[in-house]
Amino acid sequence: MRGHTRHEPPIRTAHNPPVSLAGLYVGGPSFALGEVAGPPGVLDREAREGEEEWLLAPGATRAFGAGHRGVEEEPDPWRTCFERDRDRIMHSAAFRRLAGKTQVFIFPADHQRTRLTHALEVEQVATAISRACRLNVALTEAIALGHDCGHGPGGHASEEALSPFLPEGFDHAVWGADVTAVPLNLCAETLDGIRNHSWSRPTPATPEGEVVALADRIAYCAHDLEDAVHAGIVTTDELPGLVAERCGTSRGGQLDAFVKDAVTTTLSSGIVAVSEPMGEALGELRRFNYERIYLRRASIEQSAAVVELLRALVGQYTSFPALLPGGAELVPGDPATVRLALGYVSGMTDRFACTTAVELFGERAADLVHAMKPL
């Protein structure tokens, strides 16, 4: 179908009859500054920035112009700087590759989470909290979608695998902000939220970054439990009593309980937080997941295989940099070579890392890949 052509004015539509905006907007209310006025004009970047002045909470992060970027740019005519960041992350190769990276289960079954679906669920939880608290939703979305783009293949085992190659160790949050996201030229506030979303990191500079840090833990505690239940690893009957009592046993119930509590607590205290009783429940749920899911024997054995395979790949590319794309001029063993090898391996999907290792190392790598299969 080529669509439908109309001659006055000369336009083409997807359907006939077309959808007219006149019945929706002409003579209707305009919500500029909360007053009823005539038909609204174009809601471009400047108009949306103006709305933020009265729509957002006093402590929320405001967008302005092109934003604080490492490389200066001209402002976008339609999108705020944080909307632009969100779009850049969503269209990036690093974000797409999350579809092929482990969340908890290596080589996940059809309905188990990947690192991509985890990011999307974090974005939903964070957006729900941010919108209700009148924070900057676009910034929240950008941080949430980008927060795990620095992860290597094979889940959190990749951090153990790759850390020996960097003096400061490999932290997916720091790597994601300072290396993976560099080509996107994101705003400083977005990068800060990505860099500091882990609870072991310094406090984010914005309330939106702190919302994502909270939403990340809420989301993964709930959905990792659900995946483990469906895989037959645990049952909800085994959950600690205070978890079942305070936030329920289903993912939907848990998310609803934690989001409502986060909104209520944040608005009443003026600090992004959950209440102490719900914080205790979240901590107990996380502890249960660690003991029964993440640190179970099969998971530890799979993680050991991931570590060995990824370290072998980085070592191979460091010793033979000509194997790297564009690596013909690199010096074997040079720190710059190590860093490029690390970047290449950390960006791999699980499947590409396994396939490449088998091509390079043969039977030994095949044994490691077999050890990573679901048990």
Contacts in CASP RR format, 6 or more apart in sequence:
PFRMAT RR
TARGET T0000
AUTHOR 0000-0000-0000
METHOD contacts of the structure
MODEL  1
MRGHTRHEPPIRTAHNPPVSLAGLYVGGPSFALGEVAGPPGVLDREAREG
EEEWLLAPGATRAFGAGHRGVEEEPDPWRTCFERDRDRIMHSAAFRRLAG
KTQVFIFPADHQRTRLTHALEVEQVATAISRACRLNVALTEAIALGHDCG
HGPGGHASEEALSPFLPEGFDHAVWGADVTAVPLNLCAETLDGIRNHSWS
RPTPATPEGEVVALADRIAYCAHDLEDAVHAGIVTTDELPGLVAERCGTS
RGGQLDAFVKDAVTTTLSSGIVAVSEPMGEALGELRRFNYERIYLRRASI
EQSAAVVELLRALVGQYTSFPALLPGGAELVPGDPATVRLALGYVSGMTD
RFACTTAVELFGERAADLVHAMKPL
2 12 0 8 1.000
3 12 0 8 1.000
3 13 0 8 1.000
3 14 0 8 1.000
3 15 0 8 1.000
3 16 0 8 1.000
4 12 0 8 1.000
4 13 0 8 1.000
4 14 0 8 1.000
4 15 0 8 1.000
4 16 0 8 1.000
4 18 0 8 1.000
5 11 0 8 1.000
5 12 0 8 1.000
6 12 0 8 1.000
6 13 0 8 1.000
6 18 0 8 1.000
13 19 0 8 1.000
25 39 0 8 1.000
25 40 0 8 1.000
26 39 0 8 1.000
27 38 0 8 1.000
27 39 0 8 1.000
28 38 0 8 1.000
28 39 0 8 1.000
29 36 0 8 1.000
29 37 0 8 1.000
29 38 0 8 1.000
30 36 0 8 1.000
30 37 0 8 1.000
30 38 0 8 1.000
30 39 0 8 1.000
30 40 0 8 1.000
30 41 0 8 1.000
31 40 0 8 1.000
32 40 0 8 1.000
32 47 0 8 1.000
32 51 0 8 1.000
33 54 0 8 1.000
34 54 0 8 1.000
41 47 0 8 1.000
44 77 0 8 1.000
44 78 0 8 1.000
45 63 0 8 1.000
45 65 0 8 1.000
45 75 0 8 1.000
45 76 0 8 1.000
45 77 0 8 1.000
45 78 0 8 1.000
45 79 0 8 1.000
45 80 0 8 1.000
48 63 0 8 1.000
48 80 0 8 1.000
49 62 0 8 1.000
49 63 0 8 1.000
49 64 0 8 1.000
49 65 0 8 1.000
49 80 0 8 1.000
52 60 0 8 1.000
52 62 0 8 1.000
52 63 0 8 1.000
52 80 0 8 1.000
52 136 0 8 1.000
53 62 0 8 1.000
55 134 0 8 1.000
56 62 0 8 1.000
56 134 0 8 1.000
56 135 0 8 1.000
56 136 0 8 1.000
57 133 0 8 1.000
57 134 0 8 1.000
57 135 0 8 1.000
59 207 0 8 1.000
60 134 0 8 1.000
60 135 0 8 1.000
60 136 0 8 1.000
60 207 0 8 1.000
60 208 0 8 1.000
61 82 0 8 1.000
61 135 0 8 1.000
61 136 0 8 1.000
61 139 0 8 1.000
61 189 0 8 1.000
61 206 0 8 1.000
61 207 0 8 1.000
61 208 0 8 1.000
62 136 0 8 1.000
63 80 0 8 1.000
63 81 0 8 1.000
63 82 0 8 1.000
63 83 0 8 1.000
63 136 0 8 1.000
63 138 0 8 1.000
63 139 0 8 1.000
64 81 0 8 1.000
65 75 0 8 1.000
65 80 0 8 1.000
65 81 0 8 1.000
66 72 0 8 1.000
66 73 0 8 1.000
66 74 0 8 1.000
66 75 0 8 1.000
66 76 0 8 1.000
66 81 0 8 1.000
67 75 0 8 1.000
67 81 0 8 1.000
67 187 0 8 1.000
67 188 0 8 1.000
68 187 0 8 1.000
68 188 0 8 1.000
68 189 0 8 1.000
69 81 0 8 1.000
69 185 0 8 1.000
69 186 0 8 1.000
69 187 0 8 1.000
69 188 0 8 1.000
70 185 0 8 1.000
70 188 0 8 1.000
71 185 0 8 1.000
73 185 0 8 1.000
75 81 0 8 1.000
76 83 0 8 1.000
76 84 0 8 1.000
79 87 0 8 1.000
80 138 0 8 1.000
81 187 0 8 1.000
82 136 0 8 1.000
82 138 0 8 1.000
82 139 0 8 1.000
82 141 0 8 1.000
82 142 0 8 1.000
82 187 0 8 1.000
82 189 0 8 1.000
82 190 0 8 1.000
83 138 0 8 1.000
85 138 0 8 1.000
85 139 0 8 1.000
85 142 0 8 1.000
85 184 0 8 1.000
85 186 0 8 1.000
85 187 0 8 1.000
85 190 0 8 1.000
86 138 0 8 1.000
86 141 0 8 1.000
86 142 0 8 1.000
86 145 0 8 1.000
88 184 0 8 1.000
88 185 0 8 1.000
88 186 0 8 1.000
89 95 0 8 1.000
89 142 0 8 1.000
89 145 0 8 1.000
89 146 0 8 1.000
89 149 0 8 1.000
89 181 0 8 1.000
89 184 0 8 1.000
89 186 0 8 1.000
90 145 0 8 1.000
92 149 0 8 1.000
92 183 0 8 1.000
92 184 0 8 1.000
94 149 0 8 1.000
94 150 0 8 1.000
94 176 0 8 1.000
94 180 0 8 1.000
94 181 0 8 1.000
94 347 0 8 1.000
95 116 0 8 1.000
95 119 0 8 1.000
95 145 0 8 1.000
95 146 0 8 1.000
95 149 0 8 1.000
96 116 0 8 1.000
97 347 0 8 1.000
97 348 0 8 1.000
97 349 0 8 1.000
98 114 0 8 1.000
98 115 0 8 1.000
98 116 0 8 1.000
98 118 0 8 1.000
98 119 0 8 1.000
98 148 0 8 1.000
98 149 0 8 1.000
98 151 0 8 1.000
99 114 0 8 1.000
99 115 0 8 1.000
99 116 0 8 1.000
99 349 0 8 1.000
100 114 0 8 1.000
100 115 0 8 1.000
100 116 0 8 1.000
100 153 0 8 1.000
100 349 0 8 1.000
100 350 0 8 1.000
100 351 0 8 1.000
101 114 0 8 1.000
101 115 0 8 1.000
101 116 0 8 1.000
101 151 0 8 1.000
101 152 0 8 1.000
101 153 0 8 1.000
101 154 0 8 1.000
101 155 0 8 1.000
101 349 0 8 1.000
101 350 0 8 1.000
102 108 0 8 1.000
102 114 0 8 1.000
102 115 0 8 1.000
102 153 0 8 1.000
102 154 0 8 1.000
102 155 0 8 1.000
102 350 0 8 1.000
103 112 0 8 1.000
103 113 0 8 1.000
103 114 0 8 1.000
103 115 0 8 1.000
103 117 0 8 1.000
103 118 0 8 1.000
103 155 0 8 1.000
103 220 0 8 1.000
103 224 0 8 1.000
103 227 0 8 1.000
104 112 0 8 1.000
104 113 0 8 1.000
104 155 0 8 1.000
104 224 0 8 1.000
104 227 0 8 1.000
104 228 0 8 1.000
104 293 0 8 1.000
104 294 0 8 1.000
104 299 0 8 1.000
105 112 0 8 1.000
105 113 0 8 1.000
105 227 0 8 1.000
105 231 0 8 1.000
105 374 0 8 1.000
106 154 0 8 1.000
106 155 0 8 1.000
106 302 0 8 1.000
106 306 0 8 1.000
106 350 0 8 1.000
106 372 0 8 1.000
106 373 0 8 1.000
106 374 0 8 1.000
107 350 0 8 1.000
107 351 0 8 1.000
107 372 0 8 1.000
107 373 0 8 1.000
107 374 0 8 1.000
108 114 0 8 1.000
108 227 0 8 1.000
109 231 0 8 1.000
109 374 0 8 1.000
111 227 0 8 1.000
111 230 0 8 1.000
112 227 0 8 1.000
112 230 0 8 1.000
112 231 0 8 1.000
113 121 0 8 1.000
113 223 0 8 1.000
113 224 0 8 1.000
113 227 0 8 1.000
115 148 0 8 1.000
115 151 0 8 1.000
115 155 0 8 1.000
118 148 0 8 1.000
118 219 0 8 1.000
118 220 0 8 1.000
118 223 0 8 1.000
119 144 0 8 1.000
119 145 0 8 1.000
119 146 0 8 1.000
119 147 0 8 1.000
119 148 0 8 1.000
120 145 0 8 1.000
121 219 0 8 1.000
121 223 0 8 1.000
122 144 0 8 1.000
122 147 0 8 1.000
122 212 0 8 1.000
122 215 0 8 1.000
122 216 0 8 1.000
122 219 0 8 1.000
122 220 0 8 1.000
123 140 0 8 1.000
123 141 0 8 1.000
123 144 0 8 1.000
123 145 0 8 1.000
123 215 0 8 1.000
124 219 0 8 1.000
125 215 0 8 1.000
125 218 0 8 1.000
125 219 0 8 1.000
125 255 0 8 1.000
125 258 0 8 1.000
125 259 0 8 1.000
126 140 0 8 1.000
126 141 0 8 1.000
126 143 0 8 1.000
126 144 0 8 1.000
126 208 0 8 1.000
126 211 0 8 1.000
126 212 0 8 1.000
126 214 0 8 1.000
126 215 0 8 1.000
126 216 0 8 1.000
127 137 0 8 1.000
127 140 0 8 1.000
127 141 0 8 1.000
127 144 0 8 1.000
128 259 0 8 1.000
128 263 0 8 1.000
129 135 0 8 1.000
129 211 0 8 1.000
129 214 0 8 1.000
129 215 0 8 1.000
129 259 0 8 1.000
129 262 0 8 1.000
129 263 0 8 1.000
129 266 0 8 1.000
130 136 0 8 1.000
130 137 0 8 1.000
130 140 0 8 1.000
130 208 0 8 1.000
130 211 0 8 1.000
131 137 0 8 1.000
132 263 0 8 1.000
132 267 0 8 1.000
133 207 0 8 1.000
133 211 0 8 1.000
133 263 0 8 1.000
133 266 0 8 1.000
133 267 0 8 1.000
133 272 0 8 1.000
135 207 0 8 1.000
135 208 0 8 1.000
135 211 0 8 1.000
136 206 0 8 1.000
136 208 0 8 1.000
139 187 0 8 1.000
139 189 0 8 1.000
139 190 0 8 1.000
139 206 0 8 1.000
139 208 0 8 1.000
139 209 0 8 1.000
140 208 0 8 1.000
140 209 0 8 1.000
140 211 0 8 1.000
140 212 0 8 1.000
142 186 0 8 1.000
142 187 0 8 1.000
142 190 0 8 1.000
143 190 0 8 1.000
143 193 0 8 1.000
143 194 0 8 1.000
143 197 0 8 1.000
143 208 0 8 1.000
143 209 0 8 1.000
143 212 0 8 1.000
144 212 0 8 1.000
144 215 0 8 1.000
144 216 0 8 1.000
146 176 0 8 1.000
146 181 0 8 1.000
146 194 0 8 1.000
147 173 0 8 1.000
147 193 0 8 1.000
147 194 0 8 1.000
147 197 0 8 1.000
147 212 0 8 1.000
147 216 0 8 1.000
148 172 0 8 1.000
149 176 0 8 1.000
149 180 0 8 1.000
149 181 0 8 1.000
149 194 0 8 1.000
150 172 0 8 1.000
150 173 0 8 1.000
150 175 0 8 1.000
150 176 0 8 1.000
150 179 0 8 1.000
150 180 0 8 1.000
150 346 0 8 1.000
150 347 0 8 1.000
151 158 0 8 1.000
151 172 0 8 1.000
151 346 0 8 1.000
152 158 0 8 1.000
152 159 0 8 1.000
152 162 0 8 1.000
152 172 0 8 1.000
152 310 0 8 1.000
152 345 0 8 1.000
152 346 0 8 1.000
152 347 0 8 1.000
152 348 0 8 1.000
153 306 0 8 1.000
153 310 0 8 1.000
153 345 0 8 1.000
153 346 0 8 1.000
153 347 0 8 1.000
153 348 0 8 1.000
153 349 0 8 1.000
153 350 0 8 1.000
153 352 0 8 1.000
153 353 0 8 1.000
154 306 0 8 1.000
154 310 0 8 1.000
154 350 0 8 1.000
154 353 0 8 1.000
154 372 0 8 1.000
155 306 0 8 1.000
156 172 0 8 1.000
156 294 0 8 1.000
156 303 0 8 1.000
157 302 0 8 1.000
157 303 0 8 1.000
157 304 0 8 1.000
157 306 0 8 1.000
157 307 0 8 1.000
157 310 0 8 1.000
158 170 0 8 1.000
158 172 0 8 1.000
158 306 0 8 1.000
158 310 0 8 1.000
158 346 0 8 1.000
159 170 0 8 1.000
159 171 0 8 1.000
159 172 0 8 1.000
160 303 0 8 1.000
160 307 0 8 1.000
161 170 0 8 1.000
161 306 0 8 1.000
161 307 0 8 1.000
161 308 0 8 1.000
161 309 0 8 1.000
161 310 0 8 1.000
161 311 0 8 1.000
161 314 0 8 1.000
162 169 0 8 1.000
162 170 0 8 1.000
162 310 0 8 1.000
162 311 0 8 1.000
162 314 0 8 1.000
162 342 0 8 1.000
162 345 0 8 1.000
162 346 0 8 1.000
163 169 0 8 1.000
163 170 0 8 1.000
164 311 0 8 1.000
165 314 0 8 1.000
165 318 0 8 1.000
165 338 0 8 1.000
165 341 0 8 1.000
165 342 0 8 1.000
166 339 0 8 1.000
166 342 0 8 1.000
168 174 0 8 1.000
170 342 0 8 1.000
170 346 0 8 1.000
171 198 0 8 1.000
171 201 0 8 1.000
173 194 0 8 1.000
173 195 0 8 1.000
173 196 0 8 1.000
173 197 0 8 1.000
173 198 0 8 1.000
173 201 0 8 1.000
174 195 0 8 1.000
174 201 0 8 1.000
175 346 0 8 1.000
176 194 0 8 1.000
176 195 0 8 1.000
177 191 0 8 1.000
177 192 0 8 1.000
177 193 0 8 1.000
177 194 0 8 1.000
177 195 0 8 1.000
178 191 0 8 1.000
178 195 0 8 1.000
179 343 0 8 1.000
180 346 0 8 1.000
180 347 0 8 1.000
181 191 0 8 1.000
181 194 0 8 1.000
189 205 0 8 1.000
189 206 0 8 1.000
189 208 0 8 1.000
192 204 0 8 1.000
192 205 0 8 1.000
192 206 0 8 1.000
192 209 0 8 1.000
193 204 0 8 1.000
193 205 0 8 1.000
193 206 0 8 1.000
193 208 0 8 1.000
193 209 0 8 1.000
193 212 0 8 1.000
193 213 0 8 1.000
195 201 0 8 1.000
196 202 0 8 1.000
196 203 0 8 1.000
196 204 0 8 1.000
196 205 0 8 1.000
196 209 0 8 1.000
196 213 0 8 1.000
197 204 0 8 1.000
197 209 0 8 1.000
197 212 0 8 1.000
197 213 0 8 1.000
197 216 0 8 1.000
198 213 0 8 1.000
199 213 0 8 1.000
199 217 0 8 1.000
203 210 0 8 1.000
204 210 0 8 1.000
204 212 0 8 1.000
204 213 0 8 1.000
207 272 0 8 1.000
210 272 0 8 1.000
211 262 0 8 1.000
211 272 0 8 1.000
214 262 0 8 1.000
214 272 0 8 1.000
214 273 0 8 1.000
214 274 0 8 1.000
217 282 0 8 1.000
217 286 0 8 1.000
218 254 0 8 1.000
218 255 0 8 1.000
218 258 0 8 1.000
218 259 0 8 1.000
218 262 0 8 1.000
218 282 0 8 1.000
219 255 0 8 1.000
221 254 0 8 1.000
221 282 0 8 1.000
221 283 0 8 1.000
221 285 0 8 1.000
221 286 0 8 1.000
221 289 0 8 1.000
222 251 0 8 1.000
222 252 0 8 1.000
222 254 0 8 1.000
222 255 0 8 1.000
222 258 0 8 1.000
222 285 0 8 1.000
223 251 0 8 1.000
224 289 0 8 1.000
224 293 0 8 1.000
224 294 0 8 1.000
225 234 0 8 1.000
225 236 0 8 1.000
225 239 0 8 1.000
225 251 0 8 1.000
225 254 0 8 1.000
225 285 0 8 1.000
225 288 0 8 1.000
225 289 0 8 1.000
225 293 0 8 1.000
226 250 0 8 1.000
226 251 0 8 1.000
228 234 0 8 1.000
228 289 0 8 1.000
228 292 0 8 1.000
228 293 0 8 1.000
229 235 0 8 1.000
229 236 0 8 1.000
233 292 0 8 1.000
233 293 0 8 1.000
233 296 0 8 1.000
234 288 0 8 1.000
234 292 0 8 1.000
234 293 0 8 1.000
236 244 0 8 1.000
236 249 0 8 1.000
236 250 0 8 1.000
238 288 0 8 1.000
238 292 0 8 1.000
239 249 0 8 1.000
239 285 0 8 1.000
239 288 0 8 1.000
240 284 0 8 1.000
240 285 0 8 1.000
240 288 0 8 1.000
242 280 0 8 1.000
242 281 0 8 1.000
242 284 0 8 1.000
243 249 0 8 1.000
243 281 0 8 1.000
243 284 0 8 1.000
243 285 0 8 1.000
243 288 0 8 1.000
246 257 0 8 1.000
246 277 0 8 1.000
246 278 0 8 1.000
246 280 0 8 1.000
246 281 0 8 1.000
247 253 0 8 1.000
247 254 0 8 1.000
247 257 0 8 1.000
247 258 0 8 1.000
247 278 0 8 1.000
247 281 0 8 1.000
247 282 0 8 1.000
247 285 0 8 1.000
248 254 0 8 1.000
248 257 0 8 1.000
254 285 0 8 1.000
257 278 0 8 1.000
258 274 0 8 1.000
258 278 0 8 1.000
258 282 0 8 1.000
261 274 0 8 1.000
261 275 0 8 1.000
261 278 0 8 1.000
262 272 0 8 1.000
262 273 0 8 1.000
262 274 0 8 1.000
262 278 0 8 1.000
264 275 0 8 1.000
265 271 0 8 1.000
265 273 0 8 1.000
265 274 0 8 1.000
265 275 0 8 1.000
265 278 0 8 1.000
266 272 0 8 1.000
266 273 0 8 1.000
274 282 0 8 1.000
293 299 0 8 1.000
298 375 0 8 1.000
301 371 0 8 1.000
301 375 0 8 1.000
302 371 0 8 1.000
302 372 0 8 1.000
302 375 0 8 1.000
304 371 0 8 1.000
305 368 0 8 1.000
305 369 0 8 1.000
305 371 0 8 1.000
305 372 0 8 1.000
306 372 0 8 1.000
308 368 0 8 1.000
309 353 0 8 1.000
309 354 0 8 1.000
309 357 0 8 1.000
309 365 0 8 1.000
309 368 0 8 1.000
309 369 0 8 1.000
309 372 0 8 1.000
310 345 0 8 1.000
310 353 0 8 1.000
312 357 0 8 1.000
312 360 0 8 1.000
312 361 0 8 1.000
312 365 0 8 1.000
313 341 0 8 1.000
313 345 0 8 1.000
313 348 0 8 1.000
313 353 0 8 1.000
313 356 0 8 1.000
313 357 0 8 1.000
313 360 0 8 1.000
314 338 0 8 1.000
314 341 0 8 1.000
314 342 0 8 1.000
314 345 0 8 1.000
315 341 0 8 1.000
316 323 0 8 1.000
316 360 0 8 1.000
316 361 0 8 1.000
317 323 0 8 1.000
317 324 0 8 1.000
317 337 0 8 1.000
317 340 0 8 1.000
317 341 0 8 1.000
317 344 0 8 1.000
317 345 0 8 1.000
318 332 0 8 1.000
318 333 0 8 1.000
318 337 0 8 1.000
318 338 0 8 1.000
318 341 0 8 1.000
319 332 0 8 1.000
319 333 0 8 1.000
320 332 0 8 1.000
321 327 0 8 1.000
321 328 0 8 1.000
321 330 0 8 1.000
321 331 0 8 1.000
321 332 0 8 1.000
321 333 0 8 1.000
321 337 0 8 1.000
321 340 0 8 1.000
321 341 0 8 1.000
322 328 0 8 1.000
322 330 0 8 1.000
323 360 0 8 1.000
324 330 0 8 1.000
324 340 0 8 1.000
324 341 0 8 1.000
324 344 0 8 1.000
325 344 0 8 1.000
327 340 0 8 1.000
330 336 0 8 1.000
330 337 0 8 1.000
330 340 0 8 1.000
331 337 0 8 1.000
345 353 0 8 1.000
348 356 0 8 1.000
354 365 0 8 1.000
354 369 0 8 1.000
354 372 0 8 1.000
357 365 0 8 1.000
357 368 0 8 1.000
357 369 0 8 1.000
358 365 0 8 1.000
358 366 0 8 1.000
358 369 0 8 1.000
END
